[in-house]
Amino acid sequence: MKTDKQVQQDVQAELQWEPSVDAAQIGVEVKDGIVTLSGSVSSYAAKRGAENAAQRVAGVKALAGDMTVSIGAWAERTDSDIAKTAHEMLSWTTFVPKDSVKVVVENGWITLTGQVGREFQRRAACRAVRLLAGVTGVSDLITLNSPVSESIVKGDIESALARRAHADSEEIAVGVRGSQVTLTGTVHSLAERDTATQSAWRAPGVYDVVDRMTMAST
């Protein structure tokens, strides 16, 4: 198990490798595996890039992103400009149903509301707006309007595994609680595991997938 010092060094090294951030602007503290990132970055994209980089490091148990976003004069935009551009970006995004997501902007912070049918549509909406110039943050309040069906999720997984000539899916159990799907059982390869989880994510109404599958011993 890594020490806090080792985790800190690994996070700092990962930030150095992340092209979207200036690692010199970001402070890293670690206590009991919980990482705190501090400092000031020039865009929300840089903040997300730093957070994603830290989460890639083994040994990170949780992350606190205490960084602030300081928009430079060259990138300053009015809330009206940001809202207009965000609305246009959502309109151009193929995966997001037209007029399904609403945009509110306050001090550069975008709040997305509305309903979509699938998780990948919700994620696509967030991706469409978070890199816009002048954005200081994004709150995702989009909900899913499709109930989760255990039979549909199971069927999607079976079909995907069959198409890709993977092992029989009978060893994979699907549990549904609200909009959360839990996968348990045994898989025989990383490809099979990835196919099962991605199929679950694509099912209507799924908001979270918990992977508790185990790898079969060879």
N, C-alpha and C positions, 0 to 999 in steps of 0.2 A: 504494500500500500504506500502511495506517495505521501511525503510530508507536505505541510502547507508551503514550505519554501520551494519544494520541487514543483508543486502545482503553480505557484507564482511565476517561477522561471519559465515553465512551459507555456503559460498564458502569454507572458511577455514575448516569448519567441514566436508564438502563433500570430500575435498582433503585428510583429515585424513582417511576417509573410503575407498578411492580408493587404491587398493593394488598395482597398477603399478607405483605409485609415492611416493617419499619421501616429505611429505608436508613441512618439515623443510627447504627444498631447494627453496621453492616457495613463493614469496611475492604476496600479493593480495591488490590491490587498487581499489576503486569503486568511481565513480563520475557520478551522474545522471543515475544510473543503468548500466553504462558501466564499465565492469570489465577489469582490466589490470593485467595479470599474468607476473611476472618477476622472474629472478633468472637463475640458471644453472641446467640442468638435464642431466642424464647420457646417455639418448637414445632418439631417435625420438618417440619410443613407449611411453616413460614416458611423453613426451611433449603432445602427442595426448591424453593420459590418463588424464592429468591435464585439458586440454581444454574441453574434454568431461564431466568431473566431474563438472566443472564450469557451463557448459551449461545446466546441469540437474537442477540447482538451480532456483526456482521460483523467479522472480524479476530481473533476468539478461536480460538486453535489448540487449546488444552487448558485444563482447569479443575481446580483443586485446591480442594476445599471444606473449609477448616480451621475452619469455624465450629463452635461448641459449642452444644448445646441445653440451656438452663437452664429447667426446668419451674418455674413459679411455684407457690406454695403452693395457690392456688385450683384448679390443674389436676393436682395430685399424685394418683396412683392407685397401688394395689398392682399387682404383676405379675399376681396372680390376677385382679383386676378387668379389667385390660387383656386378658388371655388369654381371659376369658369373653366380653367384648364383641367381640373380634376373631373368635372362633369364630362368634358370632351373626351378625356382619356377612358373613362368608363364606357362611353358610347362607342368608342373604337375597339374596345376589348371584346373579342369574339365570345369568350366564355361567360361573360356577364350578361344576363337577360336585360333587354332595353328597359330603362326606367325602374329597375328593381332595387337599385341602391341610391340612397340620397346622401348628399354631402353638406356638412356644416363646417365652416372654418372660423376659428377664433384665435387671433394672435399667431397665425401660421399653423395651428394645430387642427388637423382634419379629423372629424368624427363621421364614420360611415354607419348608416342605419338602413333598414329594409330587410327583405327576405329573399333568399335564393333557395334552390332545391338541393344543391349539392355542395359539399365541402370545398371541392376544387374551384367552384365559382366564387365562394367567399374569399379564398386565398388569392384568386386572380384579381379580384377587386382591390384588395390591399396592395398587391404588387404594382397595380396600375398607377397608384397615387403616391406611394411612399418615397419615390425618387425625384419627385418634382422639386424644382428650385423654390426656395423659400419655406418649405415645409419643416416644421419643428417637431412634429410627432403625429402619430396616427392612432386613433382609438377605433377598434373594430367592434361595433355593436350589431353587426349583421346576424340575423338568425336564419335557421333552416326551417323550411315550411313543409318538409316531407317526413312522415313518420318512418322510423326504421323498421324494416321487416327482416326477422331472422332468416326466413326462407329465401328472401331475395339475396341477402348477403351471402348465405351459404351457396346458393345457386351461382352467383357471380364468381365466387372463388372456385367452385368445381369446374365451371366453364373455362375460366382462365387457365387453370392447371391442365385441363384436357387439351386446350389449344396449343399449349407449349410443351406437351408431352412430358409433363412432370408426373410424379407418383400420384397414386389415387388419393383423393382428398378426404377419404373417410376418417383418417386419423386426425383431422383438424376439426375442433369443436368451436362453434360460434355462439357466444353469449351476448344478448342485447339488454341494455338497461338504459332506457331513455334514448338519447342520441349517441350513446357510447357502445362500441363493440369491443368485446374481449375475445381474443383468439387463444385457444389452448390446444394441446395435443403435440404431435410429433411431426417434424418435417425432416427431409433427407438431404437438403442442400440450402445454401444461402439464396439461390435463385428461387427455389420453391417458397421459402419464407417471404422473400420480397414480393413474389407474385400474390401470395395470400394477403399480405398487409395492404398492398396497393389496390387489390380488388375490393377489400373492405372499405378503404377510403373513398372509392368511387361510387359506392352504393348510395342511393338517395337517403338524405336525412342524417348521415353519419357525421358527427362533429368531433369524435375522438376515437382512436383505435389503440387498444392496449394489447401489446404483443407478449403473451406468456407462453409461446410455443417453445419447445425444446428441440435440440438437434439430435437425431438418431445416431447412436454410436455405430461406427463402421467396424 
